């Protein structure tokens, strides 16, 4: 592990609790509209459009489009599916920016501060820079660098998203480790030469989560929190 100089992090689900955060914002929004509805269902419906929207960029069907804009397009689709009408542009934009107001997991901020004492820490997220800056300001996330999709012009698991992130840091892929709660993300990073660290987030998708409950490969390090990861890395 001595050659690792930087830790780059998946953010949605690994560092922040997107589902609970979006559900709370959705419940407030629905209440303001006088609508009785499940905020978690709204959050899941919105998130279910996330991968298809990025896949259109990956496939070349459309050019790279920032996640803020994809989220907004998807929000309009969810509002239409829920038959929610007469929502002002201001309210739509405020709700869309809920993705910039996601709460960190309880161990995230303290764990990142510890890891930062020994490593460069940064994002390797599908979130665009403005979104990630907003999240960092909102949640007190102490990144050294905000990298990922806007830097590479590619969405994970495209190889460019991993390779270009290491390149921007001036490091070889093996000098960079991806920290993620998602086995498929780590598999793609490993294929590009990055080291891999798995952090368990068993409630990211709610109490009935069935995926990513445990490491599914021999990742370099596995932990149940960022605090435990810091322990294992001697921070």
C-alpha positions, 0 to 999 in steps of 0.5 A, a space after each residue: 500500500 506504500 505506493 498509493 498517494 491518492 484516494 479518490 471517492 465515489 460520492 453518491 452512496 459512499 460518502 453521502 446518503 442520497 436516498 434519505 436526503 432526497 426523500 426528505 426534500 421531496 416530502 417537503 416539496 410534496 407538502 408544499 404542493 398539497 400532495 400526499 406522497 411517499 418521499 422515498 418513492 419519489 427519490 427512488 423514481 428520480 434515481 431510477 432515471 440516473 443510469 439510463 440518462 448517463 447511458 445515453 451519453 456513454 453510448 454516444 446517443 448524446 454528447 456528455 451532459 453534466 449531471 445537474 442537467 440530467 437530474 433536471 431533465 429526469 425531475 421533469 419526467 418524474 413530475 409528469 409521471 406523478 401528475 404534478 403540475 404548475 410547478 414554477 421554474 424556481 421551485 423546480 430548480 430548488 428541488 433539483 439542487 437538492 442533490 447539492 444538499 445531501 447529508 454525509 454519512 455519520 462517519 464521512 467527515 471525520 473519516 475524510 479528515 483523518 485520511 487527508 492527513 496521509 493521502 491526497 483525497 478527491 472525488 471520482 464521481 459522476 457528479 459535475 464540479 458545481 454539484 460536488 462543490 455544493 455538496 462539499 460546502 453543504 456537508 463540510 467535505 474536505 476534498 483536496 481536489 474535485 475530479 471525475 466526470 467533468 474532468 474526463 468528460 466521461 461517466 463511470 464505468 467508462 475507462 476514461 473516467 478512472 484513467 483521466 482522474 489519475 492523469 490529472 493528479 499527475 499519478 500512475 493508476 496504481 498510485 491511486 485507490 478508488 474508495 467505493 461502496 459499489 463492487 461494479 465501480 471497483 471492478 471497473 477501476 481495477 481494470 484500469 489499474 487503480 487500487 481498490 477499497 470497499 466501504 460497506 453502506 448496507 442501507 444506501 438503497 433502504 432497509 431492503 437493500 440487496 446489492 453491495 452488502 459485502 465485498 464481492 472480490 478481493 479488494 485491496 482493503 475492505 471496511 465498514 466505515 471511513 473511520 475504519 478505513 482510516 484505522 486500517 490505513 494507519 491514519 
